């Protein structure tokens, strides 16, 4: 699986492997998830998952989880090849493998949504491959786009992960995606990355148009608002105010009604929105719809209606064409029997000033300076060196190698995201002592301050130290008793986790009533182990990997008792016999 996003919430990073493992979870309350469920999902899928994001645009989780260590290799920070531009695409490509014949099927998602928990309005286009489809969407632009991604990494990717991205790019070239009805054709438009790639097919004129974008600049606002004599622009109030009414004199201008913009919330947004720092609530969709004669053209994806998006940013959008009667402006605006039109959730907006808001423009420039510094910091390839101590703590030193010269007009403080209140000024070598082994992380929070303006982002450093020992320490923290081990084994086997697991674990108590030992009741594992015997070799391999990591002298190894070893030996032997045709 390959994902691209501008900003990345590190807690949201955990949602994808949980979804692939079919774990029931509430995306808005990931804090309540059982650590063992997260652990199992990460160990299964994180090696086959790569997330490309804008360098310096990571977001610290609300609560640091040591399990993040098992996901950190999946995060790849990148920069756009055009100086001063952003990496801004939001796509997912998921490849499914038929276990019987090894055939591939692909699912492609093109969205305006970042991999965050923002409560914003966004769009999502889903294309599922159909083996028997006749009218095929050309996947070549997508394949070329994926192939080019590893070269954008600010720190070279591991060979295996880079090969994995190139491999899925290779197989998607043969994918048989079809255009969703009622549209009749679909084309993919990667921007800012591939030489000679087509630009977005925005027409010079149209009979009618709807332009939906959370951000504009003066030039693009004038271009889009004058495409047709009947053009509606839907944006955010602060964007209209910042741009000024002179840029929108030829269009009807709308914002979402409060009940739609912030359902159940306050009349005013609690956080500001910007193209650099994101959109926590409200409109974030980027959709351009044009009617010309009997044909409608809808463009949707990651590209805002800004000069940066259309000229230099790395973006990914799609263009869909279809009949005006089914896909045109009136359908989107008025809606139909099965859809709510924008007319019902939008309201006219009067822009108070003709000229751009100078104060807002100044703030946007400062935010861009801060984002550029974080990207520059990430590109300097910072290293977090750590030395494990005998008391389960470490000394950590953040270093910037080589002759990198970082410069920012203001104050810069840094800290590992696991040590929230230990910010220190950035210099060539910054140290933290007494860091718990479970708190060693490559993710560094960077706080920039200029006057009263403070912004925080996260960059990923390279970890230099015994990461294997750290990972095994964290693993044993979460699998510290027989109950946790049984639960983890059930997850690995794909079994149903009982609500009262303690009833399936025999508890023996010593003379003082203290817990002496727990050992696994065969009833908890019998059915999923039987399934593994008859065909789920992958489940047995997952268990073997877990046992190897737990059964180390450094971690104690007391959980792997003779009873469990005998049970697993019997299962492996039975599986080999079934696979070899000995058992029928």
Order of alpha helices (4+ residues) and beta strands (2+ residues): beta-beta-alpha-alpha-beta-beta-beta-beta-beta-beta-beta-alpha-alpha-beta-beta-alpha-beta-alpha-beta-alpha-beta-beta-beta-alpha-beta-alpha-alpha-beta-beta-beta-alpha-beta-beta-beta-beta-beta-beta-beta-beta-alpha-alpha-beta-beta-alpha-alpha-alpha
